C-alpha cells in the first residue's frame, strides 16, 4: 500500500524534470507538466502546431498564446503547496507552551510533536496530555503534519475523479 508521502511525491513530481512542479500546466489529455519543461520540450514548435503529449503521445495543438495558455492545474498546485508546508513543518519546532513558560528562552525547550486544533498550538508530548483530558471535552490533538496529510488524501481523491 502506498504511503501518503509516496503518493504526494508521485502527484507533485513533474514527469519530465522529476522535480517538484513549478507552474503546473495541464494538457488537453490531462497530463500535467511544469511550464518551463513544456517550453524546453517544445522549444522549436510554434502556436497552432500539432504536437504529442510527452507522456501518452496524444496529439494536441499549441494554443495561440503559446504553452502558457494551457490551464494552470490548481489541484496539483495545492498539493505542491501542501508538500512544501509539510516539509517546513517537519523541521523541529519548539513546544509553544514550554517556550512561553520559559520567557522566550529557547534553550532546552522540547520539540513540538503534536498540534492542538482547538488551541492552534504546537505542543510537546507532556504539554499535549492536558489537552486530551479537558473537562469540557478532549481537544483535538493530532501529530504535527497530520492536518496536511488529511488534506493530501482528500486532494488525491479529487484528482483521481
Buried (B, 14 or more C-beta within 10 A) or exposed (E): EEEBEEBBBEBBBBBBBEEBBBBBBBBEBEBBBBBBBBBEBBEEBEEEEEBEBBEEEEEBEBBEEBBEEBEEBEBBBBBBEBBEBBEEBEEEBBBBBBBEEBEEEEEEBBBBBBBBEEBEBBBBEEBBEBBEEEEEEEBEBBEBBBBBBEBBEEBBEEBEE
